[in-house]
Amino acid sequence: MLSTIFAVLFYLATTVFAVGLAYRIRLYARTPAPLKIPTTPAPITRQGVVARMFREVAFFESLFKDRIVSLHQLVSNAIILDGQELHDD
């Protein structure tokens, strides 16, 4: 008797989960995207990939793209770097 109740509860819980999941997926699929994220064109050649990766690693190109660096950011970064140099001894 008790195992029958547990079996019914298991199937009921599984059904509620599946229906709720399907509802959420349907709701997500019907919701319009709030904004379009522009992507940059990808390089085609291996040389282009290497050049783009070098620029990104050496100059943090994407970090400073369309962004003005404030004096506060420059000063705080200088303080952080200076503090790290002091602790490297």
Steps between C-alpha positions, in 0.01 A plus 500: 500500500773747602713418196203574275461844657872571451479385138201729433678793669812433294306504173309809608821685588661394172198621304494836681874542436472413129199728444666787690824459307315496167308813605822683593672399175199619300491827695874553444469425128218751456667785691664753266869571543544830687802611301715397213866446585724598211788268429822596331593330176727203556835479321510256211866403486727348765722810479197719571408287803853520639512878446162552666592281799830683541325838499247375755759348735752784471270804488164378643333630187145390584524650849562850366279480191234776503596595852672799652744420778455738790774651711365311800547166323856583399594613852343198668672259260834673563451467876413130469804431281727696734370303799565171323858603425558573868383152602704315237823528705 
